[in-house]
Amino acid sequence: MSLNTRLLFALLVFPLLVYAIMALLLVVQSEMSGRDVLKERLMSAGELLAPSLGSAMEEGDLPRLEEIARQLLEQKGLRSATLFDEQGNRLLVLGRSMPSPPRLNIPISTSVTMDDNIWRLQVPLSTSPGQYFNPVNTGWLEAEIDIRTLTLERYKLIASLSLGGMLLGLLLFLVAFAISRYATRPIEEANQALYRLSRGDYRLFLASARPTEFKLLAEHVNGLAEHFRQAQHEMQSQIEQATSELQESMETIEEQNIKLDLAHRSALRANAVKSEFLANMSHEIRTPLNGIIGFCRLLGRSSLDPRQKEWLEHVHRACDNLLMLVNDVLDFSKLEADRLKLEEVEVDIVTLVDEVIGLHAPEAQRKHLHLVAMVYDDVPSSLCGDPLRIHQVLNNLISNALKFTTEGEVIIRVMLDSQEGQHVVLNISVSDTGIGLSEEQQETLFSAFSQAEPSHSRQFGGSGLGLTICRQLIQRMGGEISVDSELGAGATFSFTLPLLADMAKERPQELAFDASIVRLHEPHLPTRHVLEHLLERWGATPVSFIESGNETLLILGLDHDDFVGERKTYWQTVIAKASCPTLILASTASFETPPWELPHGGDMLCKPFTRAQLTTTLKKMLQPVQDSLPQSATPTKLLPAPTATILIVDDNASNRELLKALLENDHIHIVLAAGGQEALDYARQHKADMVLMDIRMPDMDGVQTTKALRRISNSWARCPIIAVTAHVLSAERQQWLAEGLDDVLIKPINEAQLQQQLQRFLGVTLHANQATTVPDNDTNRAYYPPSMLPVIDLELGARLTGGRKHLAKEQLKRLIDSLTECEEQIRNAFDNQNLNALLDHVHALNGASRYCGAPELALTVETLETRLRTSGLNHAESLLDELYGAIKRLCEQRSTLDEG
């Protein structure tokens, strides 16, 4: 509420309110006093004339009665007068009288009856007390009075008071307006001055007012304006000084930015050079590694004595370690550059863990360590993630655990941490009983190129990148890794792994025992818990070793000490006394186990064993029991089975025929397609259960064909498509898997690889072929000096074709017949410096030579393709010369094939 309003309210409203209250009280008091006066006056007049009227009524003097009554009518407001005798008869009526209700008795005393606007005065009439001892009532007088005159007087009074109030209000308004203007004008001027001060106008000046208060206000405002003027002047000076200093600082910062920019560009160039160096070095290292590995493979296929085989295993192990180091450096570079892409494919955790366990089984057996995997039942069977990277993380953690553990155990646990809808979080841990870690060592454990102790790299090996890569991979997959350890008390590495569970379902039972009793001896407690849980899951009842009786199966977990001396004799006696098959779980390598007599049948598994190995072994041992089970109780089906259709897509006729020969079976229908378009024409009319797809094909390559097949129908979208290629880099393999292929096979493909794919995608197991080896035939071998590989090796060709020597010879003939045209194409492509065309021709030759017994040509063309893919046309000319020489030597041996 403004000051003007308050002044007007105080000077105008309050006086008017007081005036209105007083006027109301005056009207009420005037009304009440007027009524009382009128009533008193009427009663006095009636009582005054009553004796005279009584005497005249007694004498019967009507003129006198009328005269006296008219005196009464002269009273103000009296409208009529009526005289009644003692019987109630009207003797005289003067004026306008309203009829009154009949009255039976004479009123005792004078009374006034008030009715709306009419008052009735009743006065009893009696004789004078002087004539008689007692007065006698002779009648009564009724007079009517109209009181509307009183109302009219009240209205006049209210009108007068209202008019006075209006005049008073007008006067008060004028006075209040004048006072408020006088009081608020200096305040408004001060307010305007302050507003101008807030806007930065410090040049104002207020004139002094007469009242002391306003004068002080004006002086203070003027003083404030003067202070602001001085402050503005000082601030302007400071701003100018600060601007000057800031300008100098900006110039310095600009110089520093230029230096930083130059340093940043230099760092980027250095990082690019480092990445390029790492890539080039990895490729340069991989190229001779491929040659070494190729030579080792070819050497391993020849006849070697045990000592030479042992040396060859050492070479293989050294190559694997070097390749692992190169891969670690490359992965670390990709992670640092944020160039590592994760796959989203189907993952079976049990299968993945089994693969890692199998990979590290030899090391665990060598160190006599217990390596146990526990995948809990609540873990879904089908998840979606990057199996390659999960495998890499587990492989590194288990490798470290085995490396730093000399005795005891390494346990892998996979548990379900949480599940919300289609999102699953697994908790995976790797525990060991090794040397452990101190708190200081744990703080720097995940840093690049660092190990717990400087001596560890010399004692245990390693680059110090493994855990760093693990942490970054897990973080890229959305999880976290941690370590819990004490020095000398082992360590537990655990990490969370978010995965998708679009098709998650409960894991089916691999076996079904009919409430069989299994007698179990396993001194290692975690392994015993795993076995008991699996047996109970499969419907068996495990009992302790001392509870012998009507058991169906005897399982013995034996340490390496149980295989010699008296211990072996004791356990052999136990096996002989048992009346059931015996499964021996040996904590040693397979080649170190002595022969055991199993009179009631049985088998032996070497620890660490996988769930798949245990399932397969128990099926084999309990075949009669398993045969009686329904088909749905077994996860794999042995042929004969319903016919499966496999589509082979390859532009090379020899490769198509070889794959057909390897897969040919009464229960497998083979369809051949010479190119992508032919495969699409078949797919529009028919369906297939699996596709073996060559990648390098003219017109439409394997990846394009795969995408086109996936778009035909839902059945083709779910059909397993396996890439078959003679050469692939790691990045290419990941790209192919991301673009719709399910797996990649590297030529030459043998029956074991095909069997693995059939088992994985179709659940089909092929019957064993007749013969996979051929006898030596020295007449069919042509050797060059020992420093070179043989030009022709028909025994090798026979092994590559599944023991089909005739097919191997035909494959080799077709290859030699096509070499002249192939060499011409390669020469033209190189002369034109057309890398893509050269790669296509070299890849085609690489694929064709993989299935033939031509080891020199196969290794030469494989090395050439690797060099072309890693280094382009640089340094390829020398390898091309070697290739031309290998082709010439192979063509010279064509006649020996015809003779054979």
BELTASUL-V10021 format. One record per pair of residues at least 4 apart in sequence whose ideal C-beta (glycine too) atoms are under 7 Angstrom apart, sorted by the first residue. I is the first residue (numbers start at 1). GAP is how many residues later the second one is. Records with the same first field share a line. If there is no record, write none. Layout:
I=GAP ; GAP
This chain:
1=4 ; 5
3=4 ; 181 ; 184
4=4 ; 176 ; 180
5=4
6=4
7=4 ; 169 ; 172 ; 173 ; 176
8=4 ; 168 ; 172
9=4
10=4
11=161 ; 164 ; 165 ; 168
12=4 ; 157 ; 160 ; 161 ; 164
13=4
14=4
15=4 ; 157
16=4 ; 149 ; 152 ; 153 ; 156
17=4
18=4
19=4 ; 146 ; 149
20=4 ; 145
21=4
22=4
23=4 ; 138 ; 142
24=4
25=4
26=4 ; 135
27=4 ; 127 ; 130 ; 131
28=4
29=4
30=4 ; 124 ; 127
31=4 ; 123
32=4
33=4
34=4 ; 116 ; 119
35=4 ; 115
36=4
37=4
38=4 ; 39 ; 109 ; 112
39=4 ; 73
40=4
41=4
42=4 ; 33 ; 70 ; 79 ; 103
43=4 ; 67 ; 69 ; 78
44=4
45=4 ; 27 ; 30
46=4 ; 64 ; 75 ; 77 ; 95 ; 97
47=63 ; 76
49=4 ; 19 ; 22 ; 23
50=4 ; 73 ; 75 ; 91
51=4 ; 77
52=4 ; 16
53=4 ; 12 ; 15 ; 30 ; 72 ; 88
54=4 ; 71 ; 72 ; 73 ; 84
55=4 ; 72 ; 73
56=5 ; 8 ; 9 ; 12
57=8 ; 26 ; 28 ; 34 ; 68 ; 81 ; 82
58=69 ; 80
61=4
62=4 ; 30
63=4
64=4
65=4 ; 18 ; 27
66=4 ; 26
69=4 ; 12 ; 14 ; 23 ; 25
70=24
72=6 ; 9 ; 71
73=5 ; 8 ; 21 ; 22
77=68 ; 69 ; 70 ; 72
78=65 ; 67
79=16 ; 17 ; 65 ; 66 ; 67
80=14 ; 15 ; 16 ; 17 ; 63 ; 64
81=13 ; 14 ; 60 ; 62
82=8 ; 10 ; 11 ; 15 ; 60
83=8 ; 9 ; 56 ; 58
84=4 ; 5 ; 6 ; 7 ; 55 ; 56 ; 58
85=4 ; 6 ; 53 ; 54
86=20 ; 51 ; 52 ; 53
88=14 ; 15 ; 16
91=48
93=4
97=47
98=20 ; 46
100=20 ; 42
106=18 ; 31 ; 33 ; 34
107=4 ; 15 ; 17 ; 33
108=16
109=15
110=12 ; 13
111=11
112=7 ; 9
113=6 ; 7
114=5
115=5
117=29 ; 30 ; 31
118=26 ; 28
119=26 ; 28
120=22 ; 24
121=21 ; 22 ; 24
122=18 ; 20
123=17 ; 18
124=13 ; 16
125=12 ; 13 ; 14 ; 15 ; 16
126=9 ; 10 ; 11 ; 12
127=4 ; 5 ; 8 ; 9 ; 11
129=6
132=4
148=4
149=4
150=4
151=4
152=4
153=4
154=4
155=4
156=4
157=4
158=4
159=4
160=4
161=4
162=4
163=4
164=4
165=4
166=4
167=4
168=4
169=4
170=4
171=4
172=4
173=4
174=4
175=4
176=4
177=4
178=4
179=4
180=4
181=4
184=4
185=4
186=4 ; 23 ; 28 ; 31
187=4
188=4
189=4 ; 17
190=4 ; 16 ; 27 ; 28 ; 31
191=4
192=4
193=4 ; 11 ; 13 ; 28
194=4 ; 27
195=4
196=5 ; 8
197=4 ; 5 ; 27 ; 28 ; 31
202=23 ; 26 ; 27 ; 30
204=21
205=17
206=12 ; 15 ; 16
207=11
208=7 ; 10
209=5 ; 6 ; 9
211=4
212=4
213=4
214=4
215=4
216=4
217=4
218=4
219=4
220=4
221=4
222=4
223=4
224=4
225=4
226=4
227=4
228=4
229=4
230=4
231=4
232=4
233=4
234=4
235=4
236=4
237=4
238=4
239=4
240=4
241=4
242=4
243=4
244=4
245=4
246=4
247=4
248=4
249=4
250=4
251=4
252=4
253=4
254=4
255=4
256=4
257=4
258=4
259=4
260=4
261=4
262=4
263=4
264=4
265=4
266=4
267=4
268=4
269=4
270=4
271=4
272=4
273=4
274=4
275=4 ; 58 ; 62
276=4
277=4
278=4 ; 51 ; 52 ; 55
279=4
280=4
281=4
282=4 ; 44 ; 47 ; 48
283=4 ; 587 ; 588
285=4 ; 41
286=4 ; 40 ; 584
287=4 ; 579 ; 580 ; 583
288=4
289=4 ; 30 ; 33 ; 34
290=4 ; 572 ; 573 ; 576
291=4 ; 572
292=4 ; 27
293=4 ; 26
294=4 ; 565 ; 568
295=4 ; 564
296=4 ; 16 ; 19 ; 20
297=4
298=491 ; 557 ; 561
299=13
300=12
301=495 ; 498
304=4 ; 5 ; 8
306=4
307=4
308=4
309=4
310=4
311=4
312=4
313=4
314=4
315=4
316=4
317=4
318=4
319=4
320=4
321=4
322=4
323=4
324=4
325=4 ; 138
326=4
327=4
328=4 ; 135 ; 137 ; 138 ; 141
329=4 ; 136
330=4
331=4 ; 9 ; 138
332=4 ; 116 ; 133 ; 136 ; 137
333=4
334=5 ; 6
335=5 ; 134 ; 137
340=136
341=393
342=44 ; 47 ; 134 ; 135
343=43 ; 45 ; 391 ; 394 ; 395
344=40 ; 41
345=39 ; 42 ; 392
346=36 ; 38
347=5 ; 36 ; 37 ; 38 ; 40 ; 43 ; 152
348=4 ; 33 ; 34
349=4 ; 26 ; 30 ; 34 ; 65
350=4 ; 25 ; 261
351=4
352=4 ; 35 ; 38 ; 39
353=4 ; 20 ; 22 ; 59 ; 61
354=4 ; 256 ; 257 ; 258
355=4 ; 36
356=4 ; 35 ; 38 ; 39 ; 42
357=4 ; 14 ; 16 ; 251 ; 253
358=252
359=36
360=4 ; 11 ; 38 ; 39 ; 42
361=4 ; 10 ; 247
362=4 ; 227
363=4 ; 39
364=5 ; 7 ; 38 ; 244
365=223 ; 224 ; 241
367=35 ; 39
368=192 ; 219
369=33 ; 36 ; 39 ; 40 ; 41
370=39 ; 154 ; 157 ; 237
371=39 ; 237
372=37 ; 39 ; 154 ; 155 ; 158 ; 236
373=39
374=37 ; 38 ; 39 ; 40 ; 156
375=4 ; 39
376=38 ; 39 ; 40
377=130
378=38
379=35 ; 37 ; 47
380=44 ; 121 ; 124 ; 125
381=124 ; 125 ; 126
382=121 ; 122 ; 123
383=41 ; 116 ; 117 ; 118 ; 121
384=115 ; 116 ; 118
385=5 ; 92 ; 114
386=4 ; 91
387=4
388=4
389=4 ; 84 ; 88
390=4 ; 107
391=4
392=4 ; 81
393=4 ; 77 ; 80 ; 81
394=4
395=4
396=4 ; 70 ; 74
397=4 ; 33 ; 73 ; 96
398=4 ; 12 ; 14 ; 32
399=4
400=4 ; 66
401=4 ; 9 ; 29 ; 31 ; 33
402=8
403=57
404=30 ; 31 ; 56
405=5 ; 27 ; 28 ; 29
408=25
409=24 ; 117
410=20 ; 22
411=20 ; 115
412=18
413=16
414=12 ; 14
415=11 ; 12
416=8 ; 10
417=8 ; 9 ; 10 ; 79
418=7
419=5
422=78 ; 79 ; 80
423=75 ; 77
424=75 ; 77 ; 80
425=71 ; 72 ; 73
426=71 ; 73
427=67 ; 69
428=66 ; 67 ; 69
429=63 ; 64 ; 65
430=63
431=59 ; 61
432=58 ; 59
433=57
434=56 ; 57
435=53
436=49 ; 50 ; 51 ; 52 ; 53 ; 54 ; 55
437=4 ; 5 ; 8 ; 15 ; 46 ; 48 ; 50 ; 54
438=49
439=4
441=4 ; 11
442=41 ; 43
444=6
445=7 ; 22 ; 38
446=21 ; 22 ; 25
447=21
448=16 ; 17 ; 20
449=14 ; 15 ; 16
450=14
451=5 ; 6 ; 11 ; 13
452=4
455=4
456=4
457=4 ; 5 ; 7
462=4
465=4
466=4
467=4
468=4
469=4
470=4 ; 11
471=4 ; 10
472=4
473=4
474=5 ; 6 ; 7 ; 21
475=4
477=20 ; 21
478=20
479=16 ; 17 ; 18 ; 19
480=15 ; 16
481=12 ; 14
482=12
483=8 ; 10
484=8
485=5 ; 6 ; 7
508=127
509=28 ; 29 ; 124
510=105 ; 125
511=27 ; 104 ; 107 ; 108
512=26 ; 27 ; 117 ; 121
513=25 ; 26 ; 27
514=25 ; 111
515=24 ; 26
516=24 ; 36 ; 37
517=24 ; 26 ; 33 ; 34 ; 35
518=17 ; 22 ; 23 ; 24 ; 33 ; 34 ; 35 ; 37
519=24 ; 26 ; 28 ; 29 ; 32 ; 35
520=8 ; 11 ; 12 ; 22 ; 23 ; 24 ; 25 ; 35
521=24 ; 34 ; 35 ; 36
522=5 ; 6 ; 9 ; 35
523=34
524=4 ; 33
525=4
526=4
527=4 ; 30
528=4
529=4
530=4
531=4 ; 11 ; 24
532=4 ; 10
533=4
534=4
535=5 ; 7
536=4 ; 6
543=4 ; 8
551=29
552=28
553=27 ; 28 ; 30
554=24 ; 26 ; 28
555=28 ; 30
556=15 ; 26 ; 28 ; 29
557=28
558=4 ; 5 ; 13 ; 26 ; 27 ; 28 ; 29
559=28
560=27 ; 28
561=6
562=5 ; 6 ; 9
563=5 ; 25 ; 30 ; 31
564=4
566=4
567=4
568=4 ; 26
569=4
570=4
571=4
572=4 ; 24 ; 25
573=4
574=4
575=7 ; 23
576=23
578=4 ; 22
579=21
580=20
581=19 ; 20 ; 21 ; 40
582=16 ; 18 ; 20
583=19 ; 20 ; 22 ; 34 ; 38
584=12 ; 20
585=20 ; 22 ; 24
586=7 ; 18 ; 20 ; 21
587=20
588=4 ; 5 ; 18
589=17
590=16
593=11
596=8
598=4
601=20
602=19
603=14 ; 17 ; 18
605=4 ; 8 ; 9 ; 12
609=4 ; 5
611=4
612=4
613=4
614=4
615=4
616=4
617=4
618=4
619=4 ; 7
622=4
623=4
626=8
629=4 ; 5
635=128
636=123 ; 127 ; 129
637=4 ; 126 ; 127
638=127
639=26 ; 28 ; 125 ; 126 ; 127 ; 128
640=27
641=26 ; 123
643=24 ; 25 ; 26
644=24 ; 45 ; 118 ; 120
645=24 ; 26 ; 42 ; 43 ; 44
646=17 ; 22 ; 24 ; 42 ; 43 ; 44 ; 46
647=24 ; 26 ; 32 ; 35 ; 41 ; 44
648=8 ; 11 ; 12 ; 22 ; 24 ; 25 ; 44
649=24 ; 27 ; 30 ; 42 ; 43 ; 44 ; 45 ; 56
650=5 ; 6 ; 44
651=23 ; 24 ; 43 ; 46 ; 47
652=4 ; 192 ; 195 ; 196
653=4
654=4 ; 157 ; 160 ; 161 ; 194 ; 197
655=4 ; 39 ; 192 ; 193 ; 196
656=4 ; 16
657=4
658=4 ; 143 ; 149 ; 153 ; 193
659=4 ; 33
660=4 ; 10 ; 12
661=140 ; 141 ; 143 ; 146
662=89 ; 92 ; 140
663=5 ; 7 ; 91
664=6
665=101
671=11 ; 17
673=5 ; 6 ; 9
674=4
675=22 ; 24 ; 25
676=4 ; 21 ; 23 ; 24 ; 28 ; 29
677=4 ; 22 ; 23
678=4
679=4 ; 26
680=4 ; 25 ; 28 ; 29
682=4
683=26 ; 29 ; 33
684=28
687=28
688=31
689=73
690=29 ; 30 ; 32 ; 71 ; 72
691=28 ; 30 ; 31
692=30 ; 32
693=9 ; 12 ; 13 ; 28 ; 29 ; 30 ; 31
694=8 ; 30 ; 31
695=6 ; 7 ; 8 ; 28 ; 30
696=5 ; 29 ; 144 ; 147 ; 148
697=4 ; 5
700=4 ; 5
701=4
702=4 ; 21
703=4 ; 33 ; 36
704=4
705=4
706=4 ; 15 ; 33 ; 34 ; 35
707=4 ; 32 ; 33
709=7 ; 12
710=6 ; 7 ; 30
712=4
713=4
714=4
715=4
720=22 ; 41
721=19 ; 20 ; 21
722=20 ; 21 ; 23 ; 35
723=13 ; 18 ; 21 ; 22
724=21 ; 23 ; 25
725=19 ; 21 ; 22
726=21 ; 117 ; 120 ; 121 ; 124
727=116 ; 119 ; 135 ; 138 ; 139
728=4 ; 5 ; 16 ; 18
729=140
730=4
731=4
732=4
733=4 ; 11
734=4
735=4
736=5 ; 8
737=4
742=19
743=14
745=4 ; 8
747=100 ; 103 ; 104
748=52 ; 102 ; 103
749=4 ; 5
750=50
751=4 ; 18 ; 51
752=4
753=4
754=4
755=4 ; 11
756=4
757=4
758=4 ; 6 ; 8
759=4 ; 5 ; 6
769=33 ; 34
770=33
771=32
772=27 ; 30 ; 31
773=26 ; 30
774=21 ; 24 ; 29 ; 31
776=19
777=17
780=14 ; 120
781=9 ; 12
782=8 ; 9 ; 10 ; 111 ; 114
783=7
784=4 ; 6 ; 7
788=68
789=66 ; 67 ; 70
790=65 ; 66
791=63 ; 65 ; 98 ; 99 ; 102
792=20 ; 61 ; 62 ; 101
793=4 ; 60 ; 62
794=4 ; 11 ; 14 ; 15 ; 59
795=4
796=4 ; 57 ; 59
797=4 ; 11 ; 14 ; 15 ; 55 ; 56
798=5 ; 6 ; 7 ; 10
800=8 ; 51
801=6 ; 7 ; 10 ; 50
804=4
805=4
806=4
807=4
808=4 ; 45
809=4 ; 88 ; 91
810=4
811=4 ; 40 ; 41
812=4 ; 40 ; 41 ; 42 ; 85
813=4 ; 84
814=4
815=4 ; 33 ; 34 ; 37 ; 39
816=74 ; 75 ; 78
818=4
819=4 ; 68 ; 71 ; 72
820=4
821=4
822=4 ; 19 ; 23
823=4 ; 61 ; 64
824=4
825=4 ; 16
826=4 ; 12 ; 15 ; 16
827=4
828=4
829=5 ; 8 ; 9 ; 12
830=8 ; 50
833=40
834=4
835=4 ; 33 ; 37 ; 38
836=4
837=4
838=4 ; 30
839=4 ; 29
840=4
841=4
842=4 ; 19 ; 22 ; 23 ; 26
843=4 ; 22
844=4
845=4 ; 16
846=4 ; 15 ; 16 ; 19
849=5 ; 8 ; 9 ; 12
850=8
854=4 ; 36
855=4
856=4 ; 30
857=4 ; 29 ; 30 ; 33
858=4
859=4
860=4 ; 22 ; 23 ; 26
861=4 ; 22
862=4
863=4 ; 16
864=4 ; 12 ; 15 ; 16 ; 19
865=4
866=4
867=4 ; 8 ; 9 ; 12
868=4 ; 8
871=4
876=4
877=4
878=4
879=4
880=4
881=4
882=4
883=4
884=4
885=4
886=4
887=4
888=4
895=4
896=4
